[in-house]
Amino acid sequence: MARPPQSDEERSAKRRQIQRAAIELYRERGSDVTVRNVADRAGVSVGTVYSYFDSLATLMRSLWTGAVARVNVEFIELASEFDEPLTRIRALLERYVQFALDEPEVYRSALLYVRPPSHDQPEPDHPDELPFHALLVTAVREGQGVGTIVAGEPERLAQVLWAGVHGAVALSQNMSIYRLEGPAELGPTAIDLLLRGIRVPPTG
């Protein structure tokens, strides 16, 4: 006899069961997780995992999509509060650090996840798909237009800003075998140095 189709509630429960297993494994192993590991932990078959998620990458992204979407909205709303480009950039960088402090697990999962070579390697998206990057580019371009930010390719300068603040947040997490200061200490100093580096110095 054919098995009756699952209800929406049953499918949602099974999806959450698989996601919980993936979260547990990610906490234990970092990125060294396979679909087989997830299936075994969830008590389902590999085929069942693939019936809900078309790849391991899709499954892992599903763990933090909601939280990242919410933070993206916060970035957009925050940027709208500041007309002056350098002030806007400072606010965005400070919020990035605060995101890592407030939601460290989401930050690690979404922005520190390194996909092993053996895992699915999706085609890279343009960085402007991320509001944080697009907002930085816009602010840099506007600052250059009014003469407060140094000349240079806006996208590259935006990525330097992102790389600098990301490094300040990630250093102590990626190099945890050393006694390093954390994002609460390094973040403000990094932001000051980054802004000093892109600001046009006063004349006279």
C-alpha positions in Angstrom: 0.0 0.0 0.0 1.3 3.4 -1.0 2.3 5.7 1.9 -0.1 8.6 2.2 1.4 12.0 1.3 2.8 14.1 4.1 0.8 17.1 5.4 2.4 20.5 5.3 2.9 20.3 9.0 4.7 17.0 8.7 6.9 18.3 6.0 7.7 21.4 8.0 8.5 19.3 11.0 10.8 17.0 9.0 12.6 20.0 7.5 13.2 21.4 11.0 14.5 18.0 12.1 17.0 18.0 9.3 18.0 21.6 10.0 18.5 20.9 13.7 20.8 18.0 12.9 22.8 20.3 10.6 23.1 22.9 13.3 24.3 20.4 15.8 26.9 19.0 13.4 28.1 22.5 12.4 28.6 23.4 16.1 30.6 20.2 16.6 32.6 20.0 13.3 32.5 23.4 11.7 32.4 23.0 7.9 33.5 19.4 8.0 29.9 18.1 7.5 28.4 15.9 4.8 24.9 15.1 3.7 25.4 11.6 5.0 26.4 13.0 8.4 23.2 15.1 8.5 21.0 12.2 7.5 22.5 9.9 10.1 22.1 12.5 12.8 18.5 13.3 11.8 17.6 9.6 11.5 16.5 9.9 7.9 17.9 8.7 4.6 20.2 10.7 2.4 17.4 10.8 -0.2 15.1 12.4 2.3 17.6 15.2 2.9 17.8 15.8 -0.8 14.0 15.8 -1.1 14.0 18.9 1.1 17.3 20.6 0.1 18.9 20.2 -3.3 22.4 20.4 -2.0 24.4 20.7 1.2 25.1 24.4 0.5 21.3 25.0 0.2 20.8 23.3 3.5 23.5 25.3 5.3 22.3 28.6 3.9 18.8 27.8 5.1 20.1 27.8 8.7 20.7 31.5 8.7 18.7 33.0 5.9 16.1 34.6 8.1 18.5 36.2 10.5 20.7 37.6 7.6 17.6 39.0 5.8 16.6 40.8 9.0 20.1 42.3 9.4 20.1 43.4 5.8 16.9 45.3 6.4 18.6 47.0 9.4 21.6 48.0 7.2 19.3 49.6 4.7 17.3 51.5 7.3 20.4 52.6 9.1 22.0 53.9 5.9 18.9 56.0 5.2 19.4 57.9 8.5 22.7 59.5 7.5 23.2 61.9 4.6 27.0 62.5 5.1 28.9 59.6 3.4 31.7 59.1 6.0 29.2 59.2 8.9 27.1 56.6 7.0 30.0 54.4 6.4 31.0 54.5 10.1 27.5 53.6 11.1 27.4 50.6 8.7 30.8 49.3 9.9 29.8 49.7 13.5 26.6 47.8 12.9 28.5 45.0 11.2 30.7 44.6 14.3 27.6 44.7 16.5 25.9 42.0 14.4 28.9 39.7 15.1 28.7 40.5 18.8 24.9 40.1 19.2 24.6 37.0 17.0 27.9 35.2 16.9 26.6 31.9 15.8 24.7 33.4 12.8 27.7 35.5 12.0 30.0 32.5 12.0 27.6 30.4 10.0 26.8 33.1 7.4 30.1 35.0 7.0 32.8 32.7 8.3 31.7 29.4 6.7 34.4 28.1 4.5 33.1 25.4 2.1 35.6 22.5 1.8 36.7 21.7 -1.8 34.8 18.4 -1.7 31.5 20.2 -1.1 29.2 21.9 -3.7 30.8 25.0 -5.1 28.0 27.4 -6.3 28.7 30.1 -8.9 29.7 33.2 -7.0 27.1 36.0 -6.9 28.0 39.7 -7.4 28.8 41.3 -4.1 26.1 43.9 -4.6 23.6 41.1 -3.9 24.6 41.9 -0.3 23.0 45.2 0.8 26.0 45.9 3.1 28.4 46.0 0.2 26.1 47.9 -2.1 25.5 50.5 0.6 29.2 50.9 1.1 29.8 51.4 -2.6 27.1 54.0 -2.8 28.5 55.9 0.2 32.0 55.8 -1.2 30.8 57.1 -4.6 28.8 59.9 -2.9 31.8 60.9 -0.8 34.0 61.0 -3.8 31.4 63.2 -5.5 31.6 65.8 -2.7 35.3 65.5 -2.2 35.5 63.9 1.2 36.7 60.4 0.1 39.8 59.7 -1.8 39.8 58.8 -5.5 39.7 55.2 -6.4 37.4 52.4 -7.7 34.4 52.6 -5.4 33.8 48.9 -5.4 37.4 48.2 -4.4 37.4 50.8 -1.7 34.1 49.4 -0.3 35.7 45.9 -0.3 38.7 47.2 1.5 36.4 48.7 4.2 34.5 45.4 4.4 37.7 43.3 4.6 39.1 45.5 7.3 36.1 45.3 9.6 35.6 41.7 8.8 39.2 40.9 9.8 38.8 42.7 13.1 35.8 40.6 13.8 37.1 37.3 12.5 40.7 37.3 13.7 40.1 36.1 17.2 37.6 33.4 16.0 39.8 32.1 13.2 43.0 32.2 15.4 41.5 31.1 18.7 44.7 29.3 19.7 46.2 32.7 20.4 45.2 35.2 23.0 43.9 37.9 20.7 41.6 40.8 21.4 38.1 40.3 20.2 35.8 42.3 17.9 34.6 44.6 20.8 38.1 45.8 21.3 39.5 45.6 17.7 36.4 46.8 15.9 36.4 50.5 16.9 40.1 50.9 16.3 39.8 49.2 12.9 37.0 51.5 11.9 38.9 54.6 12.9 41.9 53.5 10.9 39.8 52.5 7.9 38.0 55.9 7.8 41.2 57.7 8.2 42.6 55.9 5.2 39.8 56.9 2.9 39.1 60.4 4.1 40.5 63.3 2.1 42.9 65.2 4.4 42.0 68.8 5.2 44.0 71.4 3.2 45.9 74.3 4.7 
